[in-house]
Structures are given as structure tokens and as C-alpha cells.
């Protein structure tokens, strides 16, 4: 039995104002896969992500993490196995010091102090932020905040990592480091983003969403070569796949 | 608004002072908190004409600032920042209470002036003591201590989160005001109506952010209590600190030390 499975079956969700954010969405992500979720603003990506750790519960259809369906009763288990990195690190870092922020999840799991300490050290080392332990999060740079936000999730030892726009507001170097960090994780990864170049580097599979439905689901390169599909979904070929603007040599 | 963000930056500095490593910093937060609370109670419980009796209390903030190697000038500036409040509170006293109370040579002071001086002195004492507490313990340390001495978790959690997001809220507000002023020419668009909508938006954003933070907390198993990882240990030096200062405060409160010294020097 693997906890690393993520399965959506005919998931639909409408907001109280009647907006249909998700219409019968189904997919199955298996152990260790790294999957990008792309689509225009308002395509339903964020709503979908919120279903993965039970912030929203299915109105119809089902979400399954491993063998466990997401319901009110299974929330603690789901939230331990699905780690979510939020778009704005400021929303995620609320404790007075980096150390305590990373320890927040493990402490809530009721782990003994020695284990908490070990997890915090491991997680901070993993993202290269050992030196920030004692710092208050609001005085960190954008890249440091992002790394610490990822560490807060890693400390929970999740099976599945879910990230909402992990690359935004990072400088190019920080973005590059993030990409190699993401590639070093063996977790099942689901990444919602507009940064298709990042997708090329990190995700073998891409799911395209448009107006609450899935319009494509396949190997990343294949999906990105379908220009008509990308245009319909308000997307654009990653820069690396476009012809060189100076010499016109075709891209990837 | 730019001033506001500068002030806030300064607040961050106050917090960073708490990273210092002196004997005062190393004391248990509870010892410092309780000593400071007793100090406050003693200072505010004097009668309204007390001036001389308050003076010995200066010893506490001065000692702490010296031992903890805090920048006195910076703390003084912080204190002056809130001073207008105290200045305004007692400003009318000299008019309401013109009865002569004190004669120093040819100078006669009315009761109102004496009580005004007393208010200012108390203000200076209480604010410096509070600043010294935060600068040696950190806001977080104070909250942990509050929780440990029995303040309910919802209150300390609120306090901690309010402090954490003060920085985010102000920088958001500063950005909005800047964006507005870039589009308002000749003072147009700076009226009350624009302010109303601006503050309304700030409120909406704050509510949304609060929801996102709550989600982030739930995602990591939050159940109403913030667990602390810093183990607190009340050691001998903490007991000595707390008992020593408590005894001093009670002594200063019950015996008018300057008067007593005066009598000692010039009996009769």
C-alpha cells in the first residue's frame, strides 16, 4: 500500500456565489511522479489544490490520498501525508523564529522533543537554511522565506508535496536553486504554476486546466508542443521551446 | 506613512536587541515579567502628588539597561515617541488644581504642577521598564512567559500573531498609500473618501490573509495551542533576581527613601 498516490474521481466544486470552479475533474498520480498543473488565472488550479489537503471537501466526486479518502474524519491523517507550500510564504511563516516555525508541525503531531529537534535540523539542512534557525521570519529575504516555508512542510515528513507557484517572486539564482532543490525530492510532487520553463525542468507530466476541466494530461514535452492547445488555455510555449529571437534557430 | 514604516523597522530593532547574550538576557522570561509587573503595580499605586518617592524606582530600568548593554539613547527615543500621550493626559492639571502645595525657596508650586510632574515621571518609569523587558526578553519571550504564568492560550496566540503580522500589515498599507499618492495630483484624490475605501480594502485583504494563515496552520495540524520548543528553567539566579527586586520595590513603595535619606543627613 502506498501513501504516495493521489486520485481524483469526478471532482466538482461550485463556490457559494455559483461559480463552477471544478467540473468532473479526474486524474491519478502515482508514486514519485512530478506533475505540473497549469492553466489560466481562474482555471480552477487553486480550488483543486485546496481539495488535496481538505481545506475544501468534495461537493461531488472523491479525492483519495493513498488508500484514504479525504473526508472530515480523515483530515489529520491527510494533512500529515500531504504537505502544502503556499504561494505567499508570509502566510505560512507565522511563528516568531524560523526554528519554531519549522517545529510547529512536528509539535502539533505530538512528537517527543528529541525527534522534533532532529526533524527540524534535517528539514533546515535539506533546504540549506541551517544558518537561519534563530532569525524571525519577517526579516528574511524572499528566497530564504521560500526555503524555510518548504522546510516547515518537509519537517512533517509528507508523502506528497503540493506547491502553489513556488517560483514566483524569486530572483533568477534563487529560482535556479529552487529547481535543483525540487529535483532532489523523491516525494510525489504536484506543482501549480505559470512558469512553464520551471515545469520543463521539474515535471515529467503536465495537466492543463481550463474553465474547471482538464483539457490535456500527458508528458510535459508533448503537451507543450501542442500550440493550439496552449493558446486555447491562455498559455504560451516555454521560452526555451520557442525559436531564438536573434538567430531564429528553433527551440527545444 | 514612510515614517510609519521607519518606526516599524525600529520596532524590529527592539526585537533584535533581545538576541543579546548578557546575564539579564539569560534570565528566565518569567522572572523578568513578574518583576516588571510588580514594578508597574508599585509605581502606579503611589498617590497623585508623589514625586520624590518615585525617584528610587529609576534604579530598576537603569540597572537593567546598563547590565544588558542596551542602547540607552535608542530606548529614550522610543519613549519620547509615545510621550505626547502622557504630556496631553496631565496638561490640564495645573489649571484644575491651582492650590499651592510646595515651596522651594521663592518658587511656589501648585498641586496641579506637582501631580503633572508625577504623571510624567510615572510614564517615563513604566515605559522604560516595559521597553527594557522587551529588549531583554523579546516579544516572543514575553508571550511564552505570559502563557506559562497562566494567561489563556487564545490571548497569547493572538498577541503573538498580531505582532508577527503587524509588519506585514504595515508594509501592505504603506504600499497602498504609495500607489495612491502616485496617482493623485494636486492633492486631489487624497480626501476622506479615498481613505475610507483604502482602509476598507486593507481590511478585506487582512481578512483574506487571516483565512490563508489559518489554512496554513490547519495544514500543519494546529489545534488551538502554540507549543513552545524553548524549555524554560527557573534557576537560582532567577529566584534571586525576582526576590531581590521585589523586596526593593516593596521597600521603595513603603519607605520614602529620599525623605529618609534627607533626615539621615540633616536630622530635625
Interface residues (C-beta under 8 A of the other chain):
Chain A: X50 X53 X55 X76 X79 X80 X83 X84 X86 X88 X90 X91 X92 X94 X95 X96 X97 X99 X100 X103 X104 X105 X107 X108 X109 X113 X116 X117 X134 X136 X137 X138 X139 X152 X153 X156
Chain B: X12 X15 X19 X138 X139 X140 X143 X160 X161 X163 X164 X165 X167 X168 X209 X212 X213 X215 X216 X217 X218 X219 X220 X221 X222 X223 X226 X227 X228 X229 X230 X231
